[in-house]
Amino acid sequence: MAYKIGSGCVSCGACADACPVGAISQGEDHFEIDANSCLDCGSCADTCPNGAISPAE
């Protein structure tokens, strides 16, 4: 199961830097996670200062 970035994202980029496979990129409104590339490791969620990243359902 991949992770998702919610509306609390302020586009700081911390999650993109933490992703070991580069699955996170800047989207139109905030950063987005490519679910097909996501390893479900949680590195992004651990580094998000706003808690905007959670497991996708």
Distance bins in CASP14 RR format, pairs under 12 A and 6 or more apart:
PFRMAT RR
TARGET T0000
AUTHOR 0000-0000-0000
RMODE 2
METHOD distances of the structure
MODEL  1
1 33 0 0 0 0 0 1 0 0 0 0 0
1 35 0 0 0 0 1 0 0 0 0 0 0
1 38 0 0 0 0 1 0 0 0 0 0 0
1 39 0 0 0 0 0 1 0 0 0 0 0
1 40 1 0 1 0 0 0 0 0 0 0 0
1 41 0 0 0 0 0 1 0 0 0 0 0
1 42 0 0 0 0 0 1 0 0 0 0 0
1 54 0 0 0 0 0 1 0 0 0 0 0
1 55 1 0 1 0 0 0 0 0 0 0 0
1 56 1 0 1 0 0 0 0 0 0 0 0
1 57 1 0 0 1 0 0 0 0 0 0 0
2 19 0 0 0 0 0 1 0 0 0 0 0
2 21 0 0 0 0 0 1 0 0 0 0 0
2 23 1 0 0 1 0 0 0 0 0 0 0
2 24 0 0 0 0 0 1 0 0 0 0 0
2 32 0 0 0 0 0 1 0 0 0 0 0
2 33 1 0 0 1 0 0 0 0 0 0 0
2 34 0 0 0 0 1 0 0 0 0 0 0
2 35 1 1 0 0 0 0 0 0 0 0 0
2 36 1 0 0 1 0 0 0 0 0 0 0
2 37 0 0 0 0 1 0 0 0 0 0 0
2 38 1 1 0 0 0 0 0 0 0 0 0
2 39 0 0 0 0 1 0 0 0 0 0 0
2 40 1 0 0 1 0 0 0 0 0 0 0
2 41 0 0 0 0 0 1 0 0 0 0 0
2 42 0 0 0 0 0 1 0 0 0 0 0
2 44 0 0 0 0 0 1 0 0 0 0 0
2 45 0 0 0 0 0 1 0 0 0 0 0
2 53 0 0 0 0 0 1 0 0 0 0 0
2 54 0 0 0 0 0 1 0 0 0 0 0
2 55 1 0 0 1 0 0 0 0 0 0 0
2 56 1 0 1 0 0 0 0 0 0 0 0
2 57 0 0 0 0 0 1 0 0 0 0 0
3 9 0 0 0 0 0 1 0 0 0 0 0
3 15 0 0 0 0 1 0 0 0 0 0 0
3 18 0 0 0 0 0 1 0 0 0 0 0
3 19 0 0 0 0 1 0 0 0 0 0 0
3 23 0 0 0 0 1 0 0 0 0 0 0
3 24 0 0 0 0 1 0 0 0 0 0 0
3 31 0 0 0 0 0 1 0 0 0 0 0
3 32 0 0 0 0 0 1 0 0 0 0 0
3 33 1 0 1 0 0 0 0 0 0 0 0
3 34 0 0 0 0 0 1 0 0 0 0 0
3 35 0 0 0 0 1 0 0 0 0 0 0
3 37 0 0 0 0 0 1 0 0 0 0 0
3 38 1 0 1 0 0 0 0 0 0 0 0
3 39 0 0 0 0 1 0 0 0 0 0 0
3 40 1 0 0 1 0 0 0 0 0 0 0
3 41 0 0 0 0 1 0 0 0 0 0 0
3 42 1 0 0 1 0 0 0 0 0 0 0
3 43 0 0 0 0 1 0 0 0 0 0 0
3 44 1 0 1 0 0 0 0 0 0 0 0
3 45 1 0 1 0 0 0 0 0 0 0 0
3 46 0 0 0 0 0 1 0 0 0 0 0
3 47 0 0 0 0 0 1 0 0 0 0 0
3 48 0 0 0 0 1 0 0 0 0 0 0
3 51 0 0 0 0 0 1 0 0 0 0 0
3 52 0 0 0 0 0 1 0 0 0 0 0
3 53 1 0 1 0 0 0 0 0 0 0 0
3 54 1 0 0 1 0 0 0 0 0 0 0
3 55 1 0 1 0 0 0 0 0 0 0 0
3 56 1 0 0 1 0 0 0 0 0 0 0
3 57 0 0 0 0 0 1 0 0 0 0 0
4 15 0 0 0 0 0 1 0 0 0 0 0
4 23 0 0 0 0 0 1 0 0 0 0 0
4 24 0 0 0 0 0 1 0 0 0 0 0
4 30 0 0 0 0 0 1 0 0 0 0 0
4 31 0 0 0 0 0 1 0 0 0 0 0
4 32 0 0 0 0 1 0 0 0 0 0 0
4 33 1 0 0 1 0 0 0 0 0 0 0
4 34 0 0 0 0 0 1 0 0 0 0 0
4 35 1 0 0 1 0 0 0 0 0 0 0
4 38 0 0 0 0 1 0 0 0 0 0 0
4 40 0 0 0 0 0 1 0 0 0 0 0
4 42 0 0 0 0 0 1 0 0 0 0 0
4 44 0 0 0 0 1 0 0 0 0 0 0
4 45 0 0 0 0 1 0 0 0 0 0 0
4 48 0 0 0 0 0 1 0 0 0 0 0
4 51 0 0 0 0 0 1 0 0 0 0 0
4 52 0 0 0 0 1 0 0 0 0 0 0
4 53 1 0 0 1 0 0 0 0 0 0 0
4 54 1 0 0 1 0 0 0 0 0 0 0
4 55 1 0 0 1 0 0 0 0 0 0 0
4 56 1 0 1 0 0 0 0 0 0 0 0
4 57 0 0 0 0 1 0 0 0 0 0 0
5 11 0 0 0 0 1 0 0 0 0 0 0
5 12 0 0 0 0 0 1 0 0 0 0 0
5 13 0 0 0 0 0 1 0 0 0 0 0
5 14 0 0 0 0 0 1 0 0 0 0 0
5 15 1 0 0 1 0 0 0 0 0 0 0
5 16 0 0 0 0 0 1 0 0 0 0 0
5 19 0 0 0 0 0 1 0 0 0 0 0
5 23 0 0 0 0 0 1 0 0 0 0 0
5 24 1 0 0 1 0 0 0 0 0 0 0
5 25 0 0 0 0 0 1 0 0 0 0 0
5 26 0 0 0 0 0 1 0 0 0 0 0
5 27 0 0 0 0 1 0 0 0 0 0 0
5 29 0 0 0 0 1 0 0 0 0 0 0
5 30 1 0 0 1 0 0 0 0 0 0 0
5 31 1 0 1 0 0 0 0 0 0 0 0
5 32 1 0 0 1 0 0 0 0 0 0 0
5 33 1 0 1 0 0 0 0 0 0 0 0
5 34 0 0 0 0 0 1 0 0 0 0 0
5 35 0 0 0 0 0 1 0 0 0 0 0
5 38 0 0 0 0 0 1 0 0 0 0 0
5 44 1 0 0 1 0 0 0 0 0 0 0
5 45 0 0 0 0 1 0 0 0 0 0 0
5 47 0 0 0 0 0 1 0 0 0 0 0
5 48 1 0 0 1 0 0 0 0 0 0 0
5 50 0 0 0 0 1 0 0 0 0 0 0
5 51 0 0 0 0 1 0 0 0 0 0 0
5 52 1 0 1 0 0 0 0 0 0 0 0
5 53 1 0 1 0 0 0 0 0 0 0 0
5 54 0 0 0 0 1 0 0 0 0 0 0
5 55 0 0 0 0 0 1 0 0 0 0 0
5 56 0 0 0 0 1 0 0 0 0 0 0
6 15 0 0 0 0 0 1 0 0 0 0 0
6 27 0 0 0 0 0 1 0 0 0 0 0
6 29 0 0 0 0 1 0 0 0 0 0 0
6 30 1 0 0 1 0 0 0 0 0 0 0
6 31 0 0 0 0 1 0 0 0 0 0 0
6 32 0 0 0 0 1 0 0 0 0 0 0
6 33 0 0 0 0 1 0 0 0 0 0 0
6 44 0 0 0 0 0 1 0 0 0 0 0
6 45 0 0 0 0 0 1 0 0 0 0 0
6 48 0 0 0 0 1 0 0 0 0 0 0
6 50 0 0 0 0 1 0 0 0 0 0 0
6 51 0 0 0 0 1 0 0 0 0 0 0
6 52 1 0 1 0 0 0 0 0 0 0 0
6 53 1 0 0 1 0 0 0 0 0 0 0
6 54 1 0 0 1 0 0 0 0 0 0 0
6 55 0 0 0 0 0 1 0 0 0 0 0
6 56 0 0 0 0 0 1 0 0 0 0 0
7 29 0 0 0 0 1 0 0 0 0 0 0
7 30 1 0 0 1 0 0 0 0 0 0 0
7 31 0 0 0 0 0 1 0 0 0 0 0
7 50 0 0 0 0 1 0 0 0 0 0 0
7 51 0 0 0 0 0 1 0 0 0 0 0
7 52 1 0 0 1 0 0 0 0 0 0 0
7 53 0 0 0 0 0 1 0 0 0 0 0
7 54 0 0 0 0 0 1 0 0 0 0 0
8 15 0 0 0 0 0 1 0 0 0 0 0
8 29 0 0 0 0 0 1 0 0 0 0 0
8 30 1 0 0 1 0 0 0 0 0 0 0
8 31 0 0 0 0 0 1 0 0 0 0 0
8 48 0 0 0 0 1 0 0 0 0 0 0
8 49 0 0 0 0 0 1 0 0 0 0 0
8 50 1 0 1 0 0 0 0 0 0 0 0
8 51 1 0 0 1 0 0 0 0 0 0 0
8 52 1 1 0 0 0 0 0 0 0 0 0
8 53 0 0 0 0 1 0 0 0 0 0 0
8 54 0 0 0 0 0 1 0 0 0 0 0
9 15 0 0 0 0 1 0 0 0 0 0 0
9 16 0 0 0 0 0 1 0 0 0 0 0
9 24 0 0 0 0 0 1 0 0 0 0 0
9 26 0 0 0 0 0 1 0 0 0 0 0
9 27 0 0 0 0 1 0 0 0 0 0 0
9 28 0 0 0 0 0 1 0 0 0 0 0
9 29 0 0 0 0 1 0 0 0 0 0 0
9 30 1 1 0 0 0 0 0 0 0 0 0
9 31 1 0 1 0 0 0 0 0 0 0 0
9 32 0 0 0 0 1 0 0 0 0 0 0
9 33 0 0 0 0 0 1 0 0 0 0 0
9 44 0 0 0 0 0 1 0 0 0 0 0
9 45 0 0 0 0 0 1 0 0 0 0 0
9 48 1 0 0 1 0 0 0 0 0 0 0
9 49 0 0 0 0 0 1 0 0 0 0 0
9 50 1 0 0 1 0 0 0 0 0 0 0
9 51 0 0 0 0 1 0 0 0 0 0 0
9 52 1 0 1 0 0 0 0 0 0 0 0
9 53 1 0 0 1 0 0 0 0 0 0 0
9 54 0 0 0 0 0 1 0 0 0 0 0
10 29 0 0 0 0 0 1 0 0 0 0 0
10 30 1 0 0 1 0 0 0 0 0 0 0
10 31 0 0 0 0 1 0 0 0 0 0 0
10 48 0 0 0 0 1 0 0 0 0 0 0
10 49 0 0 0 0 1 0 0 0 0 0 0
10 50 1 0 0 1 0 0 0 0 0 0 0
10 51 0 0 0 0 0 1 0 0 0 0 0
10 52 1 0 0 1 0 0 0 0 0 0 0
10 53 0 0 0 0 0 1 0 0 0 0 0
11 24 0 0 0 0 0 1 0 0 0 0 0
11 25 0 0 0 0 0 1 0 0 0 0 0
11 26 1 0 0 1 0 0 0 0 0 0 0
11 27 0 0 0 0 1 0 0 0 0 0 0
11 28 0 0 0 0 0 1 0 0 0 0 0
11 29 0 0 0 0 1 0 0 0 0 0 0
11 30 1 0 1 0 0 0 0 0 0 0 0
11 31 1 0 1 0 0 0 0 0 0 0 0
11 32 0 0 0 0 0 1 0 0 0 0 0
11 48 0 0 0 0 0 1 0 0 0 0 0
11 49 0 0 0 0 0 1 0 0 0 0 0
11 50 0 0 0 0 0 1 0 0 0 0 0
11 52 0 0 0 0 1 0 0 0 0 0 0
12 18 0 0 0 0 0 1 0 0 0 0 0
12 24 0 0 0 0 0 1 0 0 0 0 0
12 26 0 0 0 0 0 1 0 0 0 0 0
12 30 0 0 0 0 1 0 0 0 0 0 0
12 31 0 0 0 0 1 0 0 0 0 0 0
12 44 0 0 0 0 0 1 0 0 0 0 0
12 47 0 0 0 0 1 0 0 0 0 0 0
12 48 0 0 0 0 1 0 0 0 0 0 0
12 49 1 0 0 1 0 0 0 0 0 0 0
12 50 0 0 0 0 1 0 0 0 0 0 0
12 51 0 0 0 0 0 1 0 0 0 0 0
12 52 0 0 0 0 1 0 0 0 0 0 0
12 53 0 0 0 0 0 1 0 0 0 0 0
13 19 0 0 0 0 1 0 0 0 0 0 0
13 22 0 0 0 0 0 1 0 0 0 0 0
13 24 1 0 0 1 0 0 0 0 0 0 0
13 25 0 0 0 0 1 0 0 0 0 0 0
13 26 1 0 0 1 0 0 0 0 0 0 0
13 27 0 0 0 0 0 1 0 0 0 0 0
13 30 0 0 0 0 1 0 0 0 0 0 0
13 31 1 0 0 1 0 0 0 0 0 0 0
13 32 0 0 0 0 0 1 0 0 0 0 0
13 44 0 0 0 0 1 0 0 0 0 0 0
13 47 0 0 0 0 1 0 0 0 0 0 0
13 48 0 0 0 0 1 0 0 0 0 0 0
13 49 0 0 0 0 1 0 0 0 0 0 0
13 50 0 0 0 0 0 1 0 0 0 0 0
13 52 0 0 0 0 0 1 0 0 0 0 0
13 53 0 0 0 0 0 1 0 0 0 0 0
14 24 0 0 0 0 1 0 0 0 0 0 0
14 31 0 0 0 0 1 0 0 0 0 0 0
14 43 0 0 0 0 0 1 0 0 0 0 0
14 44 0 0 0 0 1 0 0 0 0 0 0
14 45 0 0 0 0 0 1 0 0 0 0 0
14 46 0 0 0 0 1 0 0 0 0 0 0
14 47 1 0 1 0 0 0 0 0 0 0 0
14 48 1 0 0 1 0 0 0 0 0 0 0
14 49 1 0 0 1 0 0 0 0 0 0 0
14 50 0 0 0 0 1 0 0 0 0 0 0
14 51 0 0 0 0 0 1 0 0 0 0 0
14 52 0 0 0 0 0 1 0 0 0 0 0
14 53 0 0 0 0 1 0 0 0 0 0 0
15 22 0 0 0 0 0 1 0 0 0 0 0
15 23 0 0 0 0 1 0 0 0 0 0 0
15 24 1 0 1 0 0 0 0 0 0 0 0
15 25 0 0 0 0 0 1 0 0 0 0 0
15 26 0 0 0 0 0 1 0 0 0 0 0
15 30 0 0 0 0 0 1 0 0 0 0 0
15 31 1 0 1 0 0 0 0 0 0 0 0
15 32 0 0 0 0 0 1 0 0 0 0 0
15 33 0 0 0 0 1 0 0 0 0 0 0
15 38 0 0 0 0 0 1 0 0 0 0 0
15 41 0 0 0 0 0 1 0 0 0 0 0
15 42 0 0 0 0 1 0 0 0 0 0 0
15 43 0 0 0 0 1 0 0 0 0 0 0
15 44 1 1 0 0 0 0 0 0 0 0 0
15 45 1 0 0 1 0 0 0 0 0 0 0
15 46 0 0 0 0 1 0 0 0 0 0 0
15 47 1 0 1 0 0 0 0 0 0 0 0
15 48 1 0 1 0 0 0 0 0 0 0 0
15 49 0 0 0 0 1 0 0 0 0 0 0
15 50 0 0 0 0 1 0 0 0 0 0 0
15 51 0 0 0 0 1 0 0 0 0 0 0
15 52 0 0 0 0 1 0 0 0 0 0 0
15 53 1 0 0 1 0 0 0 0 0 0 0
15 54 0 0 0 0 0 1 0 0 0 0 0
16 22 1 0 0 1 0 0 0 0 0 0 0
16 23 0 0 0 0 1 0 0 0 0 0 0
16 24 1 0 1 0 0 0 0 0 0 0 0
16 25 1 0 0 1 0 0 0 0 0 0 0
16 26 1 0 0 1 0 0 0 0 0 0 0
16 27 0 0 0 0 0 1 0 0 0 0 0
16 30 0 0 0 0 0 1 0 0 0 0 0
16 31 1 0 0 1 0 0 0 0 0 0 0
16 32 0 0 0 0 1 0 0 0 0 0 0
16 33 0 0 0 0 1 0 0 0 0 0 0
16 34 0 0 0 0 0 1 0 0 0 0 0
16 43 0 0 0 0 0 1 0 0 0 0 0
16 44 1 0 0 1 0 0 0 0 0 0 0
16 47 0 0 0 0 1 0 0 0 0 0 0
16 48 0 0 0 0 0 1 0 0 0 0 0
16 53 0 0 0 0 0 1 0 0 0 0 0
17 24 0 0 0 0 1 0 0 0 0 0 0
17 25 0 0 0 0 0 1 0 0 0 0 0
17 31 0 0 0 0 0 1 0 0 0 0 0
17 43 0 0 0 0 1 0 0 0 0 0 0
17 44 0 0 0 0 1 0 0 0 0 0 0
17 47 1 0 0 1 0 0 0 0 0 0 0
17 48 0 0 0 0 0 1 0 0 0 0 0
18 24 0 0 0 0 1 0 0 0 0 0 0
18 31 0 0 0 0 0 1 0 0 0 0 0
18 33 0 0 0 0 0 1 0 0 0 0 0
18 39 0 0 0 0 0 1 0 0 0 0 0
18 41 0 0 0 0 1 0 0 0 0 0 0
18 42 0 0 0 0 1 0 0 0 0 0 0
18 43 1 0 1 0 0 0 0 0 0 0 0
18 44 1 0 1 0 0 0 0 0 0 0 0
18 45 0 0 0 0 1 0 0 0 0 0 0
18 46 1 0 0 1 0 0 0 0 0 0 0
18 47 1 0 1 0 0 0 0 0 0 0 0
18 48 0 0 0 0 1 0 0 0 0 0 0
18 49 0 0 0 0 0 1 0 0 0 0 0
18 53 0 0 0 0 1 0 0 0 0 0 0
19 25 0 0 0 0 1 0 0 0 0 0 0
19 31 0 0 0 0 1 0 0 0 0 0 0
19 32 0 0 0 0 0 1 0 0 0 0 0
19 33 1 0 0 1 0 0 0 0 0 0 0
19 34 0 0 0 0 1 0 0 0 0 0 0
19 37 0 0 0 0 1 0 0 0 0 0 0
19 38 0 0 0 0 1 0 0 0 0 0 0
19 39 0 0 0 0 1 0 0 0 0 0 0
19 40 0 0 0 0 0 1 0 0 0 0 0
19 41 0 0 0 0 1 0 0 0 0 0 0
19 42 0 0 0 0 1 0 0 0 0 0 0
19 43 1 0 0 1 0 0 0 0 0 0 0
19 44 1 0 1 0 0 0 0 0 0 0 0
19 45 0 0 0 0 0 1 0 0 0 0 0
19 46 0 0 0 0 0 1 0 0 0 0 0
19 47 0 0 0 0 1 0 0 0 0 0 0
19 48 0 0 0 0 0 1 0 0 0 0 0
19 53 0 0 0 0 0 1 0 0 0 0 0
20 37 0 0 0 0 0 1 0 0 0 0 0
20 38 0 0 0 0 0 1 0 0 0 0 0
20 39 1 0 0 1 0 0 0 0 0 0 0
20 40 0 0 0 0 0 1 0 0 0 0 0
20 41 1 0 0 1 0 0 0 0 0 0 0
20 42 0 0 0 0 1 0 0 0 0 0 0
20 43 1 0 0 1 0 0 0 0 0 0 0
20 44 0 0 0 0 1 0 0 0 0 0 0
20 47 0 0 0 0 0 1 0 0 0 0 0
21 33 0 0 0 0 0 1 0 0 0 0 0
21 34 0 0 0 0 1 0 0 0 0 0 0
21 35 0 0 0 0 0 1 0 0 0 0 0
21 36 0 0 0 0 0 1 0 0 0 0 0
21 37 1 0 1 0 0 0 0 0 0 0 0
21 38 1 0 0 1 0 0 0 0 0 0 0
21 39 1 0 1 0 0 0 0 0 0 0 0
21 40 0 0 0 0 0 1 0 0 0 0 0
21 41 0 0 0 0 1 0 0 0 0 0 0
21 42 0 0 0 0 0 1 0 0 0 0 0
21 43 0 0 0 0 1 0 0 0 0 0 0
21 44 0 0 0 0 0 1 0 0 0 0 0
22 31 0 0 0 0 0 1 0 0 0 0 0
22 32 0 0 0 0 0 1 0 0 0 0 0
22 33 0 0 0 0 1 0 0 0 0 0 0
22 34 0 0 0 0 1 0 0 0 0 0 0
22 36 0 0 0 0 0 1 0 0 0 0 0
22 37 1 0 0 1 0 0 0 0 0 0 0
22 38 0 0 0 0 1 0 0 0 0 0 0
22 39 0 0 0 0 1 0 0 0 0 0 0
22 41 0 0 0 0 0 1 0 0 0 0 0
22 43 0 0 0 0 0 1 0 0 0 0 0
22 44 0 0 0 0 1 0 0 0 0 0 0
23 31 0 0 0 0 0 1 0 0 0 0 0
23 32 0 0 0 0 1 0 0 0 0 0 0
23 33 1 0 1 0 0 0 0 0 0 0 0
23 34 1 0 1 0 0 0 0 0 0 0 0
23 35 0 0 0 0 1 0 0 0 0 0 0
23 36 0 0 0 0 1 0 0 0 0 0 0
23 37 1 1 0 0 0 0 0 0 0 0 0
23 38 1 0 1 0 0 0 0 0 0 0 0
23 39 1 0 0 1 0 0 0 0 0 0 0
23 40 0 0 0 0 0 1 0 0 0 0 0
23 41 0 0 0 0 1 0 0 0 0 0 0
23 42 0 0 0 0 0 1 0 0 0 0 0
23 43 0 0 0 0 0 1 0 0 0 0 0
23 44 0 0 0 0 1 0 0 0 0 0 0
23 53 0 0 0 0 0 1 0 0 0 0 0
24 30 0 0 0 0 0 1 0 0 0 0 0
24 31 1 0 1 0 0 0 0 0 0 0 0
24 32 1 0 0 1 0 0 0 0 0 0 0
24 33 1 0 1 0 0 0 0 0 0 0 0
24 34 1 0 0 1 0 0 0 0 0 0 0
24 35 0 0 0 0 0 1 0 0 0 0 0
24 37 0 0 0 0 1 0 0 0 0 0 0
24 38 0 0 0 0 1 0 0 0 0 0 0
24 39 0 0 0 0 0 1 0 0 0 0 0
24 41 0 0 0 0 0 1 0 0 0 0 0
24 42 0 0 0 0 0 1 0 0 0 0 0
24 43 0 0 0 0 1 0 0 0 0 0 0
24 44 1 0 0 1 0 0 0 0 0 0 0
24 45 0 0 0 0 0 1 0 0 0 0 0
24 47 0 0 0 0 0 1 0 0 0 0 0
24 48 0 0 0 0 0 1 0 0 0 0 0
24 52 0 0 0 0 0 1 0 0 0 0 0
24 53 0 0 0 0 1 0 0 0 0 0 0
25 31 1 0 0 1 0 0 0 0 0 0 0
25 32 1 0 0 1 0 0 0 0 0 0 0
25 33 0 0 0 0 1 0 0 0 0 0 0
25 34 1 0 0 1 0 0 0 0 0 0 0
25 37 0 0 0 0 1 0 0 0 0 0 0
25 38 0 0 0 0 0 1 0 0 0 0 0
25 44 0 0 0 0 0 1 0 0 0 0 0
26 32 1 0 0 1 0 0 0 0 0 0 0
26 33 0 0 0 0 0 1 0 0 0 0 0
27 33 0 0 0 0 0 1 0 0 0 0 0
27 34 0 0 0 0 0 1 0 0 0 0 0
29 52 0 0 0 0 0 1 0 0 0 0 0
30 48 0 0 0 0 0 1 0 0 0 0 0
30 50 0 0 0 0 0 1 0 0 0 0 0
30 52 1 0 0 1 0 0 0 0 0 0 0
30 53 0 0 0 0 0 1 0 0 0 0 0
31 44 0 0 0 0 1 0 0 0 0 0 0
31 47 0 0 0 0 0 1 0 0 0 0 0
31 48 0 0 0 0 1 0 0 0 0 0 0
31 50 0 0 0 0 0 1 0 0 0 0 0
31 52 0 0 0 0 1 0 0 0 0 0 0
31 53 0 0 0 0 1 0 0 0 0 0 0
32 38 0 0 0 0 0 1 0 0 0 0 0
32 44 0 0 0 0 0 1 0 0 0 0 0
32 52 0 0 0 0 0 1 0 0 0 0 0
32 53 0 0 0 0 0 1 0 0 0 0 0
32 56 0 0 0 0 0 1 0 0 0 0 0
33 39 0 0 0 0 0 1 0 0 0 0 0
33 40 0 0 0 0 0 1 0 0 0 0 0
33 41 0 0 0 0 0 1 0 0 0 0 0
33 42 0 0 0 0 0 1 0 0 0 0 0
33 43 0 0 0 0 0 1 0 0 0 0 0
33 44 1 0 0 1 0 0 0 0 0 0 0
33 45 0 0 0 0 0 1 0 0 0 0 0
33 48 0 0 0 0 0 1 0 0 0 0 0
33 52 0 0 0 0 0 1 0 0 0 0 0
33 53 1 0 0 1 0 0 0 0 0 0 0
33 54 0 0 0 0 0 1 0 0 0 0 0
33 55 0 0 0 0 0 1 0 0 0 0 0
33 56 0 0 0 0 1 0 0 0 0 0 0
34 44 0 0 0 0 0 1 0 0 0 0 0
34 56 0 0 0 0 0 1 0 0 0 0 0
35 55 0 0 0 0 0 1 0 0 0 0 0
35 56 1 0 0 1 0 0 0 0 0 0 0
35 57 0 0 0 0 0 1 0 0 0 0 0
36 56 0 0 0 0 0 1 0 0 0 0 0
37 44 0 0 0 0 0 1 0 0 0 0 0
38 44 0 0 0 0 1 0 0 0 0 0 0
38 45 0 0 0 0 0 1 0 0 0 0 0
38 53 0 0 0 0 0 1 0 0 0 0 0
38 55 0 0 0 0 0 1 0 0 0 0 0
38 56 0 0 0 0 1 0 0 0 0 0 0
40 53 0 0 0 0 0 1 0 0 0 0 0
40 54 0 0 0 0 0 1 0 0 0 0 0
40 55 1 0 0 1 0 0 0 0 0 0 0
40 56 0 0 0 0 1 0 0 0 0 0 0
41 47 0 0 0 0 0 1 0 0 0 0 0
41 53 0 0 0 0 0 1 0 0 0 0 0
41 55 0 0 0 0 0 1 0 0 0 0 0
42 48 0 0 0 0 1 0 0 0 0 0 0
42 51 0 0 0 0 0 1 0 0 0 0 0
42 53 1 0 0 1 0 0 0 0 0 0 0
42 54 0 0 0 0 1 0 0 0 0 0 0
42 55 0 0 0 0 1 0 0 0 0 0 0
42 56 0 0 0 0 0 1 0 0 0 0 0
43 53 0 0 0 0 1 0 0 0 0 0 0
44 50 0 0 0 0 0 1 0 0 0 0 0
44 51 0 0 0 0 0 1 0 0 0 0 0
44 52 0 0 0 0 1 0 0 0 0 0 0
44 53 1 0 1 0 0 0 0 0 0 0 0
44 54 0 0 0 0 0 1 0 0 0 0 0
44 55 0 0 0 0 0 1 0 0 0 0 0
44 56 0 0 0 0 0 1 0 0 0 0 0
45 51 1 0 0 1 0 0 0 0 0 0 0
45 52 0 0 0 0 1 0 0 0 0 0 0
45 53 1 0 1 0 0 0 0 0 0 0 0
45 54 1 0 0 1 0 0 0 0 0 0 0
45 55 1 0 0 1 0 0 0 0 0 0 0
45 56 0 0 0 0 0 1 0 0 0 0 0
46 53 0 0 0 0 1 0 0 0 0 0 0
46 54 0 0 0 0 0 1 0 0 0 0 0
47 53 0 0 0 0 1 0 0 0 0 0 0
48 54 0 0 0 0 1 0 0 0 0 0 0
END
